[in-house]
Amino acid sequence: MRPSASRGAGPAGLARDRSGATAVVIGVTMTALLGFAGLAVDAGVWYADRRHAQAASDSAAYSAAIDIAAGDTVAGARTAAKAITAQYGLTDGAGGVTVTLNSPPATGPNTATTGAVEVIVRKTESLYFSQFFVSSQQVSARAVALAGSTGGKYCVLALDPASGVTVSASNGITVNLTACGLQVDGTGSGALTVVGGAVVSATTVSVVGNIVTNNGGSVSVSGVRTTGAPSLPDPYAGLAIPSPGTCSNTTFPSYGAFTIPPGTYCHGLSIANGESVTFNAGTYIIMGGVFSQQGGTTINATAGTTILLTGNSSYSYATANIANGATLNLTAPATGPTAGMAIMQNRAAPASAGGVNCTSNCNYIAGGAALNVIGSMYFPHQSVQWSNGTSNTSKCTQLIAYDIQFTGGTKFSNTCGGTGVVGIGSAATTLAE
């Protein structure tokens, strides 16, 4: 009997041999399947990064448009936009990230729109599993924001809509609104009352009710003076109020020079006895009591500082009292959750009694205080009494209060580009495209 020939013997047998074919097919198929699975994992990472970049570009474009509307240069807005994307972990020039700002936009329907801002964020992606299929990958996000008008560039706003006196000026003082305006939301026949030789000098005065001047009082307007005007809303109505933390140790030297850190200070914070105090950048949350600065004292706050007056069910809402002869140098943050806020009072604070002639829940900025406040002084539900020759050398100071009584001369300016301050009366800034 002849032994059977091997199936693999000879070229013909080798061609007919099917053993191991499945292994080859499975090997080729699994390679492809694993490759596609790896590509899917990488694509998921890219999608998440794309959404993150979009959030960063939206926020940066929105803030940059506000900056330009407030008078900042494109270069300044570009710097601000890059600072915002960096807060999202997307720093221009680092980790394969590029951030580009164009104003007006380089593409799209707003290329000729003055004040429109385009922010493009690009990020080179890591190739974990997909490097066998693609040599490089980049995600890109784009946002365009259109800033509203500055609405006359008001720097003082009184929000009380009642029919009494909302803003008063007296005692022969001058309220000097340098290159900016006054908006009074009061509906009364004397919503703005200027008496006793006082002068309110502004580029724009807009009053929902009417203006009363007597006993030598006058209103001097270089631009438009309007009564029966529409009211203007609180430009910071949507700004979140920072939450307090654990009460800080408030034991400080009783005189001399020293530094205190940001934090939560319960039962008020008092600067007295000729002290010279440095505030490090951050938010100083005053829970209850009074933020008090006595005469002869100095506060030098590092740029990027907010003083928040707040309270809760356990602590009365804090008020401010800056006294005769005090010196306050304070610059608000230009970006972040309290952007533009130098002194900020919680909107939940109880209303003042007595309107402009405040008798309780009052805030005082008193005689001879030397102010250099860059940002908004914000008391949306309480009265401010501004008295006795207070000076203010800042290029950008906003005062927003429920009612305002001026019995001492003061000066406000509105060169606020790049400060984070939102223009009073600005139309809404919107994202487009």
Sequence and secondary structure as in RCSB ss.txt:
>XXXX:A:sequence
MRPSASRGAGPAGLARDRSGATAVVIGVTMTALLGFAGLAVDAGVWYADRRHAQAASDSAAYSAAIDIAAGDTVA
GARTAAKAITAQYGLTDGAGGVTVTLNSPPATGPNTATTGAVEVIVRKTESLYFSQFFVSSQQVSARAVALAGST
GGKYCVLALDPASGVTVSASNGITVNLTACGLQVDGTGSGALTVVGGAVVSATTVSVVGNIVTNNGGSVSVSGVR
TTGAPSLPDPYAGLAIPSPGTCSNTTFPSYGAFTIPPGTYCHGLSIANGESVTFNAGTYIIMGGVFSQQGGTTIN
ATAGTTILLTGNSSYSYATANIANGATLNLTAPATGPTAGMAIMQNRAAPASAGGVNCTSNCNYIAGGAALNVIG
SMYFPHQSVQWSNGTSNTSKCTQLIAYDIQFTGGTKFSNTCGGTGVVGIGSAATTLAE
>XXXX:A:secstr
      TTSHHHHHHH  TTHHHHHHHHHHHHHHHHHHHHHHHHHHHHHHHHHHHHHHHHHHHHHHHHHTT  HH
HHHHHHHHHHHHTT  TTSTTEEEEEESS SSSTTTT TT EEEEEEEE   SSGGGT S  EEEEEEEEE    
TTTEEEEE   SSS SEEE TT EEEEET EEEE   STTSEEEETT EEEEEEEEESS EEEETT EEEEEEEE
EES      TTTT       SB      SSSEEEE SEEEET EEE TT EEEE SEEEEEESSEEEE TT EEE
E SSEEEEEE  SSS   EEEE TT EEEEE  SSSTTTTEEEEE TTS   BSTTS  BSEEEE TT EEEEEE
EEEEEEEEEEE SS EE  SBEEEEEEEEEE S EEEEB  TTS    BT    EEE 
